[in-house]
Amino acid sequence: EDLFEPLEGTSLRVALDDIESGSGFSAGLGVWVDDWIGRNISVGFDYIYTGFEPSTTLRLDILGISRSIDLDADVDLHSFFFNAAWRKHEGRWHPYAGGGIGFGFIDLDYPAPFGGLDGPHAGLQAFIGVDYDISERFYIGGSTRSYYIDGRIIGVDLQFLELIVMGNLGVRF
């Protein structure tokens, strides 16, 4: 799909043929309040960092001559989510499920001469998991989340649908 035609009426076109995201690294930090708006209802705020290195083919068409360039990029997603979840608060095991809405920014770096681009994004997420109390104050757990990010950089719509599996360590205050 053509990304843009820099000079209208010219035969210079730039297009991306495909993007393969591969795997990467994620880390998060969250703050939650339990039973604030109802029994077994938690509300919270998450920051999630996701970094991965997609492979992309960039196609340039200049004066009828077509050239394809394989690029390896670095993508960093910085996302902030406001969440609500059902979470069983009694006992040592605490299963939960919920979702959130968020915002953040995309940092997209390509090798020279293309450089880096960044821009804002909006996002949605859904998650499930379970925590286990190892003491009165500390807990461990695991979760999986899927989130959708929609952003725009230099007139190009970018969408990411990510699935993350995470280990959790928590402290009660």
Rosetta constraint file for C-alpha pairs under 8 A:
AtomPair CA 1 CA 15 HARMONIC 5.57 0.50
AtomPair CA 1 CA 16 HARMONIC 6.22 0.50
AtomPair CA 1 CA 17 HARMONIC 6.73 0.50
AtomPair CA 2 CA 13 HARMONIC 6.77 0.50
AtomPair CA 2 CA 14 HARMONIC 5.85 0.50
AtomPair CA 2 CA 15 HARMONIC 4.27 0.50
AtomPair CA 2 CA 16 HARMONIC 6.94 0.50
AtomPair CA 3 CA 13 HARMONIC 7.67 0.50
AtomPair CA 3 CA 14 HARMONIC 5.64 0.50
AtomPair CA 3 CA 15 HARMONIC 4.97 0.50
AtomPair CA 3 CA 16 HARMONIC 6.97 0.50
AtomPair CA 3 CA 155 HARMONIC 7.76 0.50
AtomPair CA 3 CA 156 HARMONIC 6.38 0.50
AtomPair CA 4 CA 13 HARMONIC 6.36 0.50
AtomPair CA 4 CA 14 HARMONIC 5.91 0.50
AtomPair CA 4 CA 15 HARMONIC 7.34 0.50
AtomPair CA 4 CA 155 HARMONIC 7.95 0.50
AtomPair CA 5 CA 10 HARMONIC 7.61 0.50
AtomPair CA 5 CA 12 HARMONIC 6.19 0.50
AtomPair CA 5 CA 13 HARMONIC 4.95 0.50
AtomPair CA 5 CA 14 HARMONIC 6.68 0.50
AtomPair CA 6 CA 12 HARMONIC 7.02 0.50
AtomPair CA 6 CA 13 HARMONIC 7.26 0.50
AtomPair CA 7 CA 12 HARMONIC 7.31 0.50
AtomPair CA 11 CA 61 HARMONIC 7.16 0.50
AtomPair CA 11 CA 62 HARMONIC 5.85 0.50
AtomPair CA 11 CA 63 HARMONIC 5.22 0.50
AtomPair CA 11 CA 64 HARMONIC 7.01 0.50
AtomPair CA 12 CA 60 HARMONIC 7.41 0.50
AtomPair CA 12 CA 61 HARMONIC 5.62 0.50
AtomPair CA 12 CA 62 HARMONIC 4.58 0.50
AtomPair CA 12 CA 63 HARMONIC 6.45 0.50
AtomPair CA 13 CA 60 HARMONIC 5.92 0.50
AtomPair CA 13 CA 61 HARMONIC 5.13 0.50
AtomPair CA 13 CA 62 HARMONIC 6.64 0.50
AtomPair CA 14 CA 58 HARMONIC 7.35 0.50
AtomPair CA 14 CA 59 HARMONIC 5.95 0.50
AtomPair CA 14 CA 60 HARMONIC 4.83 0.50
AtomPair CA 14 CA 61 HARMONIC 6.52 0.50
AtomPair CA 15 CA 58 HARMONIC 5.91 0.50
AtomPair CA 15 CA 59 HARMONIC 5.07 0.50
AtomPair CA 15 CA 60 HARMONIC 6.46 0.50
AtomPair CA 16 CA 56 HARMONIC 7.17 0.50
AtomPair CA 16 CA 57 HARMONIC 5.91 0.50
AtomPair CA 16 CA 58 HARMONIC 4.69 0.50
AtomPair CA 16 CA 59 HARMONIC 5.96 0.50
AtomPair CA 17 CA 56 HARMONIC 7.35 0.50
AtomPair CA 17 CA 57 HARMONIC 5.48 0.50
AtomPair CA 17 CA 58 HARMONIC 6.24 0.50
AtomPair CA 17 CA 59 HARMONIC 6.73 0.50
AtomPair CA 18 CA 56 HARMONIC 5.80 0.50
AtomPair CA 18 CA 57 HARMONIC 5.97 0.50
AtomPair CA 19 CA 54 HARMONIC 6.43 0.50
AtomPair CA 19 CA 55 HARMONIC 5.83 0.50
AtomPair CA 19 CA 56 HARMONIC 4.69 0.50
AtomPair CA 19 CA 57 HARMONIC 7.13 0.50
AtomPair CA 20 CA 54 HARMONIC 5.29 0.50
AtomPair CA 20 CA 55 HARMONIC 5.40 0.50
AtomPair CA 20 CA 56 HARMONIC 6.67 0.50
AtomPair CA 21 CA 52 HARMONIC 6.93 0.50
AtomPair CA 21 CA 53 HARMONIC 6.47 0.50
AtomPair CA 21 CA 54 HARMONIC 4.14 0.50
AtomPair CA 21 CA 55 HARMONIC 6.70 0.50
AtomPair CA 22 CA 52 HARMONIC 7.08 0.50
AtomPair CA 22 CA 53 HARMONIC 6.88 0.50
AtomPair CA 22 CA 54 HARMONIC 6.05 0.50
AtomPair CA 23 CA 52 HARMONIC 6.02 0.50
AtomPair CA 23 CA 53 HARMONIC 7.49 0.50
AtomPair CA 24 CA 50 HARMONIC 7.11 0.50
AtomPair CA 24 CA 51 HARMONIC 5.54 0.50
AtomPair CA 24 CA 52 HARMONIC 4.20 0.50
AtomPair CA 24 CA 53 HARMONIC 7.00 0.50
AtomPair CA 25 CA 50 HARMONIC 5.70 0.50
AtomPair CA 25 CA 51 HARMONIC 5.31 0.50
AtomPair CA 25 CA 52 HARMONIC 6.50 0.50
AtomPair CA 26 CA 48 HARMONIC 7.03 0.50
AtomPair CA 26 CA 49 HARMONIC 5.46 0.50
AtomPair CA 26 CA 50 HARMONIC 4.33 0.50
AtomPair CA 26 CA 51 HARMONIC 6.46 0.50
AtomPair CA 26 CA 164 HARMONIC 7.38 0.50
AtomPair CA 27 CA 48 HARMONIC 5.86 0.50
AtomPair CA 27 CA 49 HARMONIC 5.38 0.50
AtomPair CA 27 CA 50 HARMONIC 6.75 0.50
AtomPair CA 27 CA 166 HARMONIC 7.95 0.50
AtomPair CA 28 CA 46 HARMONIC 6.81 0.50
AtomPair CA 28 CA 47 HARMONIC 5.44 0.50
AtomPair CA 28 CA 48 HARMONIC 4.30 0.50
AtomPair CA 28 CA 49 HARMONIC 6.15 0.50
AtomPair CA 29 CA 46 HARMONIC 5.69 0.50
AtomPair CA 29 CA 47 HARMONIC 5.32 0.50
AtomPair CA 29 CA 48 HARMONIC 6.68 0.50
AtomPair CA 30 CA 44 HARMONIC 6.89 0.50
AtomPair CA 30 CA 45 HARMONIC 5.56 0.50
AtomPair CA 30 CA 46 HARMONIC 4.23 0.50
AtomPair CA 30 CA 47 HARMONIC 6.34 0.50
AtomPair CA 31 CA 44 HARMONIC 5.45 0.50
AtomPair CA 31 CA 45 HARMONIC 5.45 0.50
AtomPair CA 31 CA 46 HARMONIC 6.64 0.50
AtomPair CA 32 CA 42 HARMONIC 6.47 0.50
AtomPair CA 32 CA 43 HARMONIC 5.64 0.50
AtomPair CA 32 CA 44 HARMONIC 4.10 0.50
AtomPair CA 32 CA 45 HARMONIC 6.59 0.50
AtomPair CA 33 CA 42 HARMONIC 5.55 0.50
AtomPair CA 33 CA 43 HARMONIC 5.50 0.50
AtomPair CA 33 CA 44 HARMONIC 6.16 0.50
AtomPair CA 34 CA 40 HARMONIC 7.02 0.50
AtomPair CA 34 CA 41 HARMONIC 6.21 0.50
AtomPair CA 34 CA 42 HARMONIC 4.36 0.50
AtomPair CA 34 CA 43 HARMONIC 6.73 0.50
AtomPair CA 34 CA 89 HARMONIC 7.96 0.50
AtomPair CA 35 CA 39 HARMONIC 4.94 0.50
AtomPair CA 35 CA 40 HARMONIC 5.65 0.50
AtomPair CA 35 CA 41 HARMONIC 5.23 0.50
AtomPair CA 35 CA 42 HARMONIC 5.80 0.50
AtomPair CA 36 CA 41 HARMONIC 7.13 0.50
AtomPair CA 36 CA 42 HARMONIC 6.80 0.50
AtomPair CA 36 CA 43 HARMONIC 7.46 0.50
AtomPair CA 37 CA 41 HARMONIC 6.54 0.50
AtomPair CA 37 CA 42 HARMONIC 7.62 0.50
AtomPair CA 38 CA 42 HARMONIC 7.99 0.50
AtomPair CA 40 CA 86 HARMONIC 5.67 0.50
AtomPair CA 40 CA 87 HARMONIC 5.14 0.50
AtomPair CA 40 CA 88 HARMONIC 5.45 0.50
AtomPair CA 40 CA 89 HARMONIC 5.99 0.50
AtomPair CA 41 CA 84 HARMONIC 7.12 0.50
AtomPair CA 41 CA 85 HARMONIC 5.78 0.50
AtomPair CA 41 CA 86 HARMONIC 4.77 0.50
AtomPair CA 41 CA 87 HARMONIC 6.01 0.50
AtomPair CA 42 CA 84 HARMONIC 5.76 0.50
AtomPair CA 42 CA 85 HARMONIC 5.23 0.50
AtomPair CA 42 CA 86 HARMONIC 6.30 0.50
AtomPair CA 42 CA 87 HARMONIC 6.53 0.50
AtomPair CA 43 CA 82 HARMONIC 7.69 0.50
AtomPair CA 43 CA 83 HARMONIC 5.59 0.50
AtomPair CA 43 CA 84 HARMONIC 4.45 0.50
AtomPair CA 43 CA 85 HARMONIC 6.38 0.50
AtomPair CA 44 CA 82 HARMONIC 5.97 0.50
AtomPair CA 44 CA 83 HARMONIC 5.10 0.50
AtomPair CA 44 CA 84 HARMONIC 6.43 0.50
AtomPair CA 45 CA 80 HARMONIC 7.18 0.50
AtomPair CA 45 CA 81 HARMONIC 5.64 0.50
AtomPair CA 45 CA 82 HARMONIC 4.72 0.50
AtomPair CA 45 CA 83 HARMONIC 5.99 0.50
AtomPair CA 46 CA 79 HARMONIC 7.97 0.50
AtomPair CA 46 CA 80 HARMONIC 5.61 0.50
AtomPair CA 46 CA 81 HARMONIC 5.09 0.50
AtomPair CA 46 CA 82 HARMONIC 6.65 0.50
AtomPair CA 46 CA 83 HARMONIC 7.57 0.50
AtomPair CA 47 CA 78 HARMONIC 7.33 0.50
AtomPair CA 47 CA 79 HARMONIC 5.68 0.50
AtomPair CA 47 CA 80 HARMONIC 4.58 0.50
AtomPair CA 47 CA 81 HARMONIC 6.53 0.50
AtomPair CA 48 CA 77 HARMONIC 7.88 0.50
AtomPair CA 48 CA 78 HARMONIC 6.10 0.50
AtomPair CA 48 CA 79 HARMONIC 5.18 0.50
AtomPair CA 48 CA 80 HARMONIC 6.46 0.50
AtomPair CA 49 CA 76 HARMONIC 7.13 0.50
AtomPair CA 49 CA 77 HARMONIC 5.74 0.50
AtomPair CA 49 CA 78 HARMONIC 4.88 0.50
AtomPair CA 49 CA 79 HARMONIC 6.42 0.50
AtomPair CA 50 CA 76 HARMONIC 5.78 0.50
AtomPair CA 50 CA 77 HARMONIC 5.13 0.50
AtomPair CA 50 CA 78 HARMONIC 6.79 0.50
AtomPair CA 51 CA 74 HARMONIC 7.27 0.50
AtomPair CA 51 CA 75 HARMONIC 5.60 0.50
AtomPair CA 51 CA 76 HARMONIC 4.44 0.50
AtomPair CA 51 CA 77 HARMONIC 6.32 0.50
AtomPair CA 52 CA 74 HARMONIC 6.08 0.50
AtomPair CA 52 CA 75 HARMONIC 5.46 0.50
AtomPair CA 52 CA 76 HARMONIC 6.76 0.50
AtomPair CA 53 CA 72 HARMONIC 6.57 0.50
AtomPair CA 53 CA 73 HARMONIC 5.38 0.50
AtomPair CA 53 CA 74 HARMONIC 4.64 0.50
AtomPair CA 53 CA 75 HARMONIC 6.03 0.50
AtomPair CA 54 CA 72 HARMONIC 6.03 0.50
AtomPair CA 54 CA 73 HARMONIC 5.58 0.50
AtomPair CA 54 CA 74 HARMONIC 6.80 0.50
AtomPair CA 54 CA 75 HARMONIC 7.37 0.50
AtomPair CA 55 CA 70 HARMONIC 7.21 0.50
AtomPair CA 55 CA 71 HARMONIC 5.84 0.50
AtomPair CA 55 CA 72 HARMONIC 4.66 0.50
AtomPair CA 55 CA 73 HARMONIC 6.36 0.50
AtomPair CA 56 CA 70 HARMONIC 5.85 0.50
AtomPair CA 56 CA 71 HARMONIC 5.12 0.50
AtomPair CA 56 CA 72 HARMONIC 6.28 0.50
AtomPair CA 56 CA 73 HARMONIC 7.43 0.50
AtomPair CA 57 CA 68 HARMONIC 6.46 0.50
AtomPair CA 57 CA 69 HARMONIC 5.61 0.50
AtomPair CA 57 CA 70 HARMONIC 4.54 0.50
AtomPair CA 57 CA 71 HARMONIC 6.02 0.50
AtomPair CA 58 CA 68 HARMONIC 5.61 0.50
AtomPair CA 58 CA 69 HARMONIC 5.14 0.50
AtomPair CA 58 CA 70 HARMONIC 6.35 0.50
AtomPair CA 58 CA 71 HARMONIC 7.13 0.50
AtomPair CA 59 CA 66 HARMONIC 6.95 0.50
AtomPair CA 59 CA 67 HARMONIC 5.72 0.50
AtomPair CA 59 CA 68 HARMONIC 4.39 0.50
AtomPair CA 59 CA 69 HARMONIC 6.37 0.50
AtomPair CA 60 CA 66 HARMONIC 5.68 0.50
AtomPair CA 60 CA 67 HARMONIC 5.17 0.50
AtomPair CA 60 CA 68 HARMONIC 6.28 0.50
AtomPair CA 61 CA 65 HARMONIC 5.52 0.50
AtomPair CA 61 CA 66 HARMONIC 4.36 0.50
AtomPair CA 61 CA 67 HARMONIC 6.38 0.50
AtomPair CA 62 CA 66 HARMONIC 6.44 0.50
AtomPair CA 71 CA 110 HARMONIC 7.03 0.50
AtomPair CA 71 CA 111 HARMONIC 7.38 0.50
AtomPair CA 72 CA 110 HARMONIC 6.72 0.50
AtomPair CA 72 CA 111 HARMONIC 7.40 0.50
AtomPair CA 73 CA 108 HARMONIC 6.98 0.50
AtomPair CA 73 CA 109 HARMONIC 5.59 0.50
AtomPair CA 73 CA 110 HARMONIC 4.68 0.50
AtomPair CA 73 CA 111 HARMONIC 7.02 0.50
AtomPair CA 74 CA 108 HARMONIC 5.90 0.50
AtomPair CA 74 CA 109 HARMONIC 5.06 0.50
AtomPair CA 74 CA 110 HARMONIC 6.59 0.50
AtomPair CA 75 CA 106 HARMONIC 7.14 0.50
AtomPair CA 75 CA 107 HARMONIC 5.77 0.50
AtomPair CA 75 CA 108 HARMONIC 4.68 0.50
AtomPair CA 75 CA 109 HARMONIC 6.42 0.50
AtomPair CA 76 CA 106 HARMONIC 5.94 0.50
AtomPair CA 76 CA 107 HARMONIC 5.05 0.50
AtomPair CA 76 CA 108 HARMONIC 6.54 0.50
AtomPair CA 77 CA 104 HARMONIC 7.50 0.50
AtomPair CA 77 CA 105 HARMONIC 6.17 0.50
AtomPair CA 77 CA 106 HARMONIC 4.83 0.50
AtomPair CA 77 CA 107 HARMONIC 6.45 0.50
AtomPair CA 78 CA 104 HARMONIC 5.45 0.50
AtomPair CA 78 CA 105 HARMONIC 5.47 0.50
AtomPair CA 78 CA 106 HARMONIC 6.50 0.50
AtomPair CA 79 CA 102 HARMONIC 6.79 0.50
AtomPair CA 79 CA 103 HARMONIC 5.77 0.50
AtomPair CA 79 CA 104 HARMONIC 4.43 0.50
AtomPair CA 79 CA 105 HARMONIC 6.71 0.50
AtomPair CA 79 CA 123 HARMONIC 7.74 0.50
AtomPair CA 80 CA 102 HARMONIC 5.32 0.50
AtomPair CA 80 CA 103 HARMONIC 5.49 0.50
AtomPair CA 80 CA 104 HARMONIC 5.84 0.50
AtomPair CA 81 CA 100 HARMONIC 5.75 0.50
AtomPair CA 81 CA 101 HARMONIC 5.36 0.50
AtomPair CA 81 CA 102 HARMONIC 4.05 0.50
AtomPair CA 81 CA 103 HARMONIC 6.69 0.50
AtomPair CA 81 CA 123 HARMONIC 7.82 0.50
AtomPair CA 81 CA 124 HARMONIC 7.86 0.50
AtomPair CA 81 CA 125 HARMONIC 7.96 0.50
AtomPair CA 82 CA 100 HARMONIC 5.27 0.50
AtomPair CA 82 CA 101 HARMONIC 5.57 0.50
AtomPair CA 82 CA 102 HARMONIC 6.04 0.50
AtomPair CA 83 CA 98 HARMONIC 7.13 0.50
AtomPair CA 83 CA 99 HARMONIC 5.58 0.50
AtomPair CA 83 CA 100 HARMONIC 4.03 0.50
AtomPair CA 83 CA 101 HARMONIC 6.70 0.50
AtomPair CA 84 CA 98 HARMONIC 5.69 0.50
AtomPair CA 84 CA 99 HARMONIC 5.91 0.50
AtomPair CA 84 CA 100 HARMONIC 6.36 0.50
AtomPair CA 85 CA 96 HARMONIC 6.54 0.50
AtomPair CA 85 CA 97 HARMONIC 5.46 0.50
AtomPair CA 85 CA 98 HARMONIC 3.91 0.50
AtomPair CA 85 CA 99 HARMONIC 6.48 0.50
AtomPair CA 86 CA 96 HARMONIC 5.46 0.50
AtomPair CA 86 CA 97 HARMONIC 5.60 0.50
AtomPair CA 86 CA 98 HARMONIC 6.20 0.50
AtomPair CA 87 CA 94 HARMONIC 6.29 0.50
AtomPair CA 87 CA 95 HARMONIC 5.86 0.50
AtomPair CA 87 CA 96 HARMONIC 4.22 0.50
AtomPair CA 87 CA 97 HARMONIC 6.78 0.50
AtomPair CA 88 CA 93 HARMONIC 7.84 0.50
AtomPair CA 88 CA 94 HARMONIC 5.00 0.50
AtomPair CA 88 CA 95 HARMONIC 5.87 0.50
AtomPair CA 88 CA 96 HARMONIC 6.58 0.50
AtomPair CA 89 CA 94 HARMONIC 5.99 0.50
AtomPair CA 90 CA 94 HARMONIC 7.34 0.50
AtomPair CA 92 CA 132 HARMONIC 5.53 0.50
AtomPair CA 92 CA 133 HARMONIC 5.00 0.50
AtomPair CA 92 CA 134 HARMONIC 7.93 0.50
AtomPair CA 93 CA 130 HARMONIC 6.92 0.50
AtomPair CA 93 CA 131 HARMONIC 5.87 0.50
AtomPair CA 93 CA 132 HARMONIC 4.71 0.50
AtomPair CA 93 CA 133 HARMONIC 6.69 0.50
AtomPair CA 94 CA 130 HARMONIC 5.38 0.50
AtomPair CA 94 CA 131 HARMONIC 4.97 0.50
AtomPair CA 94 CA 132 HARMONIC 6.25 0.50
AtomPair CA 95 CA 128 HARMONIC 7.72 0.50
AtomPair CA 95 CA 129 HARMONIC 5.80 0.50
AtomPair CA 95 CA 130 HARMONIC 4.08 0.50
AtomPair CA 95 CA 131 HARMONIC 6.35 0.50
AtomPair CA 96 CA 128 HARMONIC 5.68 0.50
AtomPair CA 96 CA 129 HARMONIC 5.45 0.50
AtomPair CA 96 CA 130 HARMONIC 5.99 0.50
AtomPair CA 97 CA 126 HARMONIC 7.70 0.50
AtomPair CA 97 CA 127 HARMONIC 5.67 0.50
AtomPair CA 97 CA 128 HARMONIC 4.27 0.50
AtomPair CA 97 CA 129 HARMONIC 6.54 0.50
AtomPair CA 98 CA 126 HARMONIC 5.81 0.50
AtomPair CA 98 CA 127 HARMONIC 5.52 0.50
AtomPair CA 98 CA 128 HARMONIC 6.60 0.50
AtomPair CA 99 CA 124 HARMONIC 7.50 0.50
AtomPair CA 99 CA 125 HARMONIC 5.34 0.50
AtomPair CA 99 CA 126 HARMONIC 4.16 0.50
AtomPair CA 99 CA 127 HARMONIC 6.02 0.50
AtomPair CA 100 CA 124 HARMONIC 5.80 0.50
AtomPair CA 100 CA 125 HARMONIC 5.23 0.50
AtomPair CA 100 CA 126 HARMONIC 6.58 0.50
AtomPair CA 101 CA 122 HARMONIC 7.91 0.50
AtomPair CA 101 CA 123 HARMONIC 5.85 0.50
AtomPair CA 101 CA 124 HARMONIC 4.64 0.50
AtomPair CA 101 CA 125 HARMONIC 6.50 0.50
AtomPair CA 102 CA 122 HARMONIC 5.82 0.50
AtomPair CA 102 CA 123 HARMONIC 4.88 0.50
AtomPair CA 102 CA 124 HARMONIC 6.13 0.50
AtomPair CA 103 CA 120 HARMONIC 7.44 0.50
AtomPair CA 103 CA 121 HARMONIC 5.59 0.50
AtomPair CA 103 CA 122 HARMONIC 4.33 0.50
AtomPair CA 103 CA 123 HARMONIC 5.65 0.50
AtomPair CA 104 CA 120 HARMONIC 5.74 0.50
AtomPair CA 104 CA 121 HARMONIC 5.31 0.50
AtomPair CA 104 CA 122 HARMONIC 6.52 0.50
AtomPair CA 104 CA 123 HARMONIC 7.96 0.50
AtomPair CA 105 CA 118 HARMONIC 6.93 0.50
AtomPair CA 105 CA 119 HARMONIC 5.46 0.50
AtomPair CA 105 CA 120 HARMONIC 4.16 0.50
AtomPair CA 105 CA 121 HARMONIC 5.27 0.50
AtomPair CA 105 CA 151 HARMONIC 7.88 0.50
AtomPair CA 106 CA 118 HARMONIC 5.33 0.50
AtomPair CA 106 CA 119 HARMONIC 5.41 0.50
AtomPair CA 106 CA 120 HARMONIC 6.15 0.50
AtomPair CA 106 CA 121 HARMONIC 6.71 0.50
AtomPair CA 106 CA 151 HARMONIC 7.38 0.50
AtomPair CA 107 CA 116 HARMONIC 7.32 0.50
AtomPair CA 107 CA 117 HARMONIC 6.08 0.50
AtomPair CA 107 CA 118 HARMONIC 4.41 0.50
AtomPair CA 107 CA 119 HARMONIC 6.89 0.50
AtomPair CA 108 CA 116 HARMONIC 5.57 0.50
AtomPair CA 108 CA 117 HARMONIC 5.11 0.50
AtomPair CA 108 CA 118 HARMONIC 5.80 0.50
AtomPair CA 109 CA 115 HARMONIC 5.92 0.50
AtomPair CA 109 CA 116 HARMONIC 4.07 0.50
AtomPair CA 109 CA 117 HARMONIC 6.26 0.50
AtomPair CA 110 CA 114 HARMONIC 5.67 0.50
AtomPair CA 110 CA 115 HARMONIC 5.15 0.50
AtomPair CA 110 CA 116 HARMONIC 5.77 0.50
AtomPair CA 111 CA 115 HARMONIC 5.83 0.50
AtomPair CA 117 CA 153 HARMONIC 6.95 0.50
AtomPair CA 118 CA 153 HARMONIC 6.40 0.50
AtomPair CA 119 CA 151 HARMONIC 6.91 0.50
AtomPair CA 119 CA 152 HARMONIC 6.34 0.50
AtomPair CA 119 CA 153 HARMONIC 5.42 0.50
AtomPair CA 120 CA 151 HARMONIC 5.88 0.50
AtomPair CA 120 CA 152 HARMONIC 6.93 0.50
AtomPair CA 120 CA 153 HARMONIC 7.97 0.50
AtomPair CA 121 CA 149 HARMONIC 6.37 0.50
AtomPair CA 121 CA 150 HARMONIC 5.41 0.50
AtomPair CA 121 CA 151 HARMONIC 4.08 0.50
AtomPair CA 121 CA 152 HARMONIC 7.02 0.50
AtomPair CA 122 CA 149 HARMONIC 5.83 0.50
AtomPair CA 122 CA 150 HARMONIC 5.45 0.50
AtomPair CA 122 CA 151 HARMONIC 6.44 0.50
AtomPair CA 123 CA 147 HARMONIC 6.95 0.50
AtomPair CA 123 CA 148 HARMONIC 5.44 0.50
AtomPair CA 123 CA 149 HARMONIC 4.43 0.50
AtomPair CA 123 CA 150 HARMONIC 6.22 0.50
AtomPair CA 124 CA 147 HARMONIC 5.58 0.50
AtomPair CA 124 CA 148 HARMONIC 5.33 0.50
AtomPair CA 124 CA 149 HARMONIC 6.81 0.50
AtomPair CA 125 CA 145 HARMONIC 6.86 0.50
AtomPair CA 125 CA 146 HARMONIC 5.66 0.50
AtomPair CA 125 CA 147 HARMONIC 4.08 0.50
AtomPair CA 125 CA 148 HARMONIC 6.32 0.50
AtomPair CA 126 CA 145 HARMONIC 5.65 0.50
AtomPair CA 126 CA 146 HARMONIC 5.55 0.50
AtomPair CA 126 CA 147 HARMONIC 6.43 0.50
AtomPair CA 127 CA 143 HARMONIC 7.01 0.50
AtomPair CA 127 CA 144 HARMONIC 5.72 0.50
AtomPair CA 127 CA 145 HARMONIC 4.09 0.50
AtomPair CA 127 CA 146 HARMONIC 6.40 0.50
AtomPair CA 128 CA 143 HARMONIC 5.67 0.50
AtomPair CA 128 CA 144 HARMONIC 5.72 0.50
AtomPair CA 128 CA 145 HARMONIC 6.52 0.50
AtomPair CA 129 CA 141 HARMONIC 7.31 0.50
AtomPair CA 129 CA 142 HARMONIC 5.59 0.50
AtomPair CA 129 CA 143 HARMONIC 3.94 0.50
AtomPair CA 129 CA 144 HARMONIC 6.28 0.50
AtomPair CA 130 CA 141 HARMONIC 5.52 0.50
AtomPair CA 130 CA 142 HARMONIC 5.78 0.50
AtomPair CA 130 CA 143 HARMONIC 6.50 0.50
AtomPair CA 131 CA 139 HARMONIC 6.37 0.50
AtomPair CA 131 CA 140 HARMONIC 5.52 0.50
AtomPair CA 131 CA 141 HARMONIC 4.01 0.50
AtomPair CA 131 CA 142 HARMONIC 6.61 0.50
AtomPair CA 131 CA 168 HARMONIC 7.72 0.50
AtomPair CA 132 CA 139 HARMONIC 5.37 0.50
AtomPair CA 132 CA 140 HARMONIC 5.39 0.50
AtomPair CA 132 CA 141 HARMONIC 5.84 0.50
AtomPair CA 133 CA 137 HARMONIC 7.75 0.50
AtomPair CA 133 CA 138 HARMONIC 6.16 0.50
AtomPair CA 133 CA 139 HARMONIC 4.25 0.50
AtomPair CA 133 CA 140 HARMONIC 6.62 0.50
AtomPair CA 134 CA 138 HARMONIC 5.79 0.50
AtomPair CA 134 CA 139 HARMONIC 5.16 0.50
AtomPair CA 134 CA 140 HARMONIC 7.01 0.50
AtomPair CA 135 CA 139 HARMONIC 6.80 0.50
AtomPair CA 137 CA 171 HARMONIC 5.70 0.50
AtomPair CA 137 CA 172 HARMONIC 5.07 0.50
AtomPair CA 137 CA 173 HARMONIC 7.47 0.50
AtomPair CA 138 CA 169 HARMONIC 7.49 0.50
AtomPair CA 138 CA 170 HARMONIC 5.64 0.50
AtomPair CA 138 CA 171 HARMONIC 4.72 0.50
AtomPair CA 138 CA 172 HARMONIC 6.38 0.50
AtomPair CA 139 CA 169 HARMONIC 5.92 0.50
AtomPair CA 139 CA 170 HARMONIC 5.07 0.50
AtomPair CA 139 CA 171 HARMONIC 6.55 0.50
AtomPair CA 140 CA 167 HARMONIC 7.58 0.50
AtomPair CA 140 CA 168 HARMONIC 5.39 0.50
AtomPair CA 140 CA 169 HARMONIC 4.56 0.50
AtomPair CA 140 CA 170 HARMONIC 6.15 0.50
AtomPair CA 141 CA 167 HARMONIC 5.86 0.50
AtomPair CA 141 CA 168 HARMONIC 4.75 0.50
AtomPair CA 141 CA 169 HARMONIC 6.51 0.50
AtomPair CA 142 CA 165 HARMONIC 7.53 0.50
AtomPair CA 142 CA 166 HARMONIC 5.74 0.50
AtomPair CA 142 CA 167 HARMONIC 4.46 0.50
AtomPair CA 142 CA 168 HARMONIC 5.47 0.50
AtomPair CA 143 CA 165 HARMONIC 5.88 0.50
AtomPair CA 143 CA 166 HARMONIC 5.35 0.50
AtomPair CA 143 CA 167 HARMONIC 6.47 0.50
AtomPair CA 143 CA 168 HARMONIC 7.35 0.50
AtomPair CA 144 CA 163 HARMONIC 7.22 0.50
AtomPair CA 144 CA 164 HARMONIC 5.54 0.50
AtomPair CA 144 CA 165 HARMONIC 4.36 0.50
AtomPair CA 144 CA 166 HARMONIC 6.16 0.50
AtomPair CA 145 CA 163 HARMONIC 5.81 0.50
AtomPair CA 145 CA 164 HARMONIC 5.30 0.50
AtomPair CA 145 CA 165 HARMONIC 6.61 0.50
AtomPair CA 146 CA 161 HARMONIC 7.11 0.50
AtomPair CA 146 CA 162 HARMONIC 5.53 0.50
AtomPair CA 146 CA 163 HARMONIC 4.41 0.50
AtomPair CA 146 CA 164 HARMONIC 6.27 0.50
AtomPair CA 147 CA 160 HARMONIC 7.93 0.50
AtomPair CA 147 CA 161 HARMONIC 5.77 0.50
AtomPair CA 147 CA 162 HARMONIC 5.42 0.50
AtomPair CA 147 CA 163 HARMONIC 6.68 0.50
AtomPair CA 148 CA 159 HARMONIC 7.14 0.50
AtomPair CA 148 CA 160 HARMONIC 5.65 0.50
AtomPair CA 148 CA 161 HARMONIC 4.53 0.50
AtomPair CA 148 CA 162 HARMONIC 6.51 0.50
AtomPair CA 149 CA 158 HARMONIC 7.94 0.50
AtomPair CA 149 CA 159 HARMONIC 5.51 0.50
AtomPair CA 149 CA 160 HARMONIC 5.03 0.50
AtomPair CA 149 CA 161 HARMONIC 6.50 0.50
AtomPair CA 150 CA 157 HARMONIC 7.27 0.50
AtomPair CA 150 CA 158 HARMONIC 5.84 0.50
AtomPair CA 150 CA 159 HARMONIC 4.57 0.50
AtomPair CA 150 CA 160 HARMONIC 6.64 0.50
AtomPair CA 151 CA 157 HARMONIC 5.89 0.50
AtomPair CA 151 CA 158 HARMONIC 5.15 0.50
AtomPair CA 151 CA 159 HARMONIC 6.40 0.50
AtomPair CA 152 CA 156 HARMONIC 5.36 0.50
AtomPair CA 152 CA 157 HARMONIC 4.49 0.50
AtomPair CA 152 CA 158 HARMONIC 5.73 0.50
AtomPair CA 153 CA 157 HARMONIC 6.69 0.50
AtomPair CA 153 CA 158 HARMONIC 7.43 0.50
